[in-house]
Amino acid sequence: MNLELPPLARKLSPEQPTLKTGRLVLRPLGSADAATVERLAGEKDVASTTRLLPHPYPPGMAEQWIAALPSLYQRAEMINWGIALVDGLLLGSIRLTLNPVDNHAEMGYWVGKPYWNNGYCTEAARAVVAYGFDKLDLERIYANYMARNPASGRVLMKLGMQQEGLLRRHRRKFGRYEDLVVCGILRSEWQRLKREARSESTTFPQS
Ligand SMILES: CC(C)(COP(=O)(O)OP(=O)(O)OC[C@H]1O[C@@H](n2cnc3c(N)ncnc32)[C@H](O)[C@@H]1OP(=O)(O)O)[C@@H](O)C(=O)NCCC(=O)NCCS
């Protein structure tokens, strides 16, 4: 029996890559970012539609979380990037949780409330999805959002994801059960969208 895992881990560079877009730099978080993460993720409206952010956000938790990220990268379990403007302002976080057995990844993100609705999440997520397909050769990238969080659904639609299902009362957040919408995109779909955008000379996918 061949117990060798697919070679996803070998596709990761020794140091986590920084991704650049027109307005953003996606970079590894460091301990100097902890106070900003604590302030932005500490807003109830940010925590409320995420799976794991607690509220109130405990002092010191951001530092512990950031300190754990490099080993998650080294073990090819998760790649987390801070989302920053090119001038350095940190405004959010985005991650791929890797599944080497199935060669797919789950994407998750949050953006600080003062920065919502500027297209930042879409721009960051587009770069992360491109990295997942073009550099890691993933077969599929998926994301879930609570049905009462249409902004996240809109981000995923702008990326070219499809709604694949609805998991009823699947999440319990702040003591309430929430319906969860499952979205995903396949590598073949991403490549087709890229080809179409190239032939039409448009930005891909639409923002
Ligand atoms: C979801 C989230 C990451 C989006 O970040 P963002 O940077 O504001 O996203 P973008 O600006 O790229 O796109 C947001 C889109 O949602 C739309 N939108 C915002 N509120 C909306 C609403 N109530 N109903 C429908 N669409 C909405 C915006 O108009 C925009 O679409 P458009 O470009 O077509 O106008 C941000 O709201 C957030 O961090 N929320 C809290 C944490 C969270 O929910 N994380 C995701 C867990 S799945």
The ligand as an SDF file (V2000), in Angstrom:
LIG
                    3D

 48 50  0  0  0  0  0  0  0  0999 V2000
  -16.7860   39.6440    4.2950 C   0  0  0  0  0  0  0  0  0  0  0  0
  -15.6770   40.6800    4.2940 C   0  0  0  0  0  0  0  0  0  0  0  0
  -14.3450   39.9880    4.4200 C   0  0  0  0  0  0  0  0  0  0  0  0
  -15.7210   41.4450    2.9660 C   0  0  0  0  0  0  0  0  0  0  0  0
  -14.5880   42.3110    2.9020 O   0  0  0  0  0  0  0  0  0  0  0  0
  -14.5740   43.5910    1.9380 P   0  0  0  0  0  0  0  0  0  0  0  0
  -13.1730   44.0230    1.7950 O   0  0  0  0  0  0  0  0  0  0  0  0
  -15.5640   44.5820    2.4060 O   0  0  0  0  0  0  0  0  0  0  0  0
  -15.1010   42.9220    0.5790 O   0  0  0  0  0  0  0  0  0  0  0  0
  -15.1570   43.5810   -0.8750 P   0  0  0  0  0  0  0  0  0  0  0  0
  -15.1920   45.0660   -0.7320 O   0  0  0  0  0  0  0  0  0  0  0  0
  -14.1060   42.9830   -1.7100 O   0  0  0  0  0  0  0  0  0  0  0  0
  -16.5490   43.0420   -1.4220 O   0  0  0  0  0  0  0  0  0  0  0  0
  -17.7320   43.1870   -0.6510 C   0  0  0  0  0  0  0  0  0  0  0  0
  -18.9250   43.0950   -1.5580 C   0  0  0  0  0  0  0  0  0  0  0  0
  -20.0760   42.8150   -0.7660 O   0  0  0  0  0  0  0  0  0  0  0  0
  -21.0640   43.7680   -1.0620 C   0  0  0  0  0  0  0  0  0  0  0  0
  -21.8870   43.9190    0.1240 N   0  0  0  0  0  0  0  0  0  0  0  0
  -21.5650   44.5150    1.2840 C   0  0  0  0  0  0  0  0  0  0  0  0
  -22.6070   44.4160    2.1400 N   0  0  0  0  0  0  0  0  0  0  0  0
  -23.5780   43.7500    1.4910 C   0  0  0  0  0  0  0  0  0  0  0  0
  -24.8870   43.3370    1.8360 C   0  0  0  0  0  0  0  0  0  0  0  0
  -25.4050   43.5850    3.0340 N   0  0  0  0  0  0  0  0  0  0  0  0
  -25.6070   42.6670    0.9120 N   0  0  0  0  0  0  0  0  0  0  0  0
  -25.0910   42.3870   -0.3010 C   0  0  0  0  0  0  0  0  0  0  0  0
  -23.8490   42.7480   -0.6940 N   0  0  0  0  0  0  0  0  0  0  0  0
  -23.1090   43.4180    0.2030 C   0  0  0  0  0  0  0  0  0  0  0  0
  -20.2900   45.0090   -1.4300 C   0  0  0  0  0  0  0  0  0  0  0  0
  -21.0990   45.9370   -2.1070 O   0  0  0  0  0  0  0  0  0  0  0  0
  -19.2140   44.3930   -2.2960 C   0  0  0  0  0  0  0  0  0  0  0  0
  -19.7140   44.0070   -3.5480 O   0  0  0  0  0  0  0  0  0  0  0  0
  -19.5430   44.9410   -4.8730 P   0  0  0  0  0  0  0  0  0  0  0  0
  -18.0700   45.1090   -5.0780 O   0  0  0  0  0  0  0  0  0  0  0  0
  -20.2160   44.1610   -5.9390 O   0  0  0  0  0  0  0  0  0  0  0  0
  -20.2100   46.2410   -4.5710 O   0  0  0  0  0  0  0  0  0  0  0  0
  -15.8560   41.7020    5.4450 C   0  0  0  0  0  0  0  0  0  0  0  0
  -17.1620   42.2060    5.4110 O   0  0  0  0  0  0  0  0  0  0  0  0
  -15.5870   41.0660    6.8070 C   0  0  0  0  0  0  0  0  0  0  0  0
  -14.4640   40.9630    7.2320 O   0  0  0  0  0  0  0  0  0  0  0  0
  -16.6670   40.6600    7.5140 N   0  0  0  0  0  0  0  0  0  0  0  0
  -16.5060   40.0980    8.8450 C   0  0  0  0  0  0  0  0  0  0  0  0
  -15.7070   38.8030    8.8510 C   0  0  0  0  0  0  0  0  0  0  0  0
  -16.2910   37.8070    7.8770 C   0  0  0  0  0  0  0  0  0  0  0  0
  -17.4960   37.7270    7.7020 O   0  0  0  0  0  0  0  0  0  0  0  0
  -15.4130   37.0500    7.2350 N   0  0  0  0  0  0  0  0  0  0  0  0
  -15.8290   36.0630    6.2830 C   0  0  0  0  0  0  0  0  0  0  0  0
  -16.2600   34.8350    6.9530 C   0  0  0  0  0  0  0  0  0  0  0  0
  -16.8730   33.7210    5.7200 S   0  0  0  0  0  0  0  0  0  0  0  0
  1  2  1  0
  2  3  1  0
  2  4  1  0
  2 36  1  0
  4  5  1  0
  5  6  1  0
  6  7  2  0
  6  8  1  0
  6  9  1  0
  9 10  1  0
 10 11  2  0
 10 12  1  0
 10 13  1  0
 13 14  1  0
 14 15  1  0
 15 16  1  0
 15 30  1  0
 16 17  1  0
 17 18  1  0
 17 28  1  0
 18 19  1  0
 18 27  1  0
 19 20  2  0
 20 21  1  0
 21 22  1  0
 21 27  2  0
 22 23  1  0
 22 24  2  0
 24 25  1  0
 25 26  2  0
 26 27  1  0
 28 29  1  0
 28 30  1  0
 30 31  1  0
 31 32  1  0
 32 33  2  0
 32 34  1  0
 32 35  1  0
 36 37  1  0
 36 38  1  0
 38 39  2  0
 38 40  1  0
 40 41  1  0
 41 42  1  0
 42 43  1  0
 43 44  2  0
 43 45  1  0
 45 46  1  0
 46 47  1  0
 47 48  1  0
M  END
$$$$
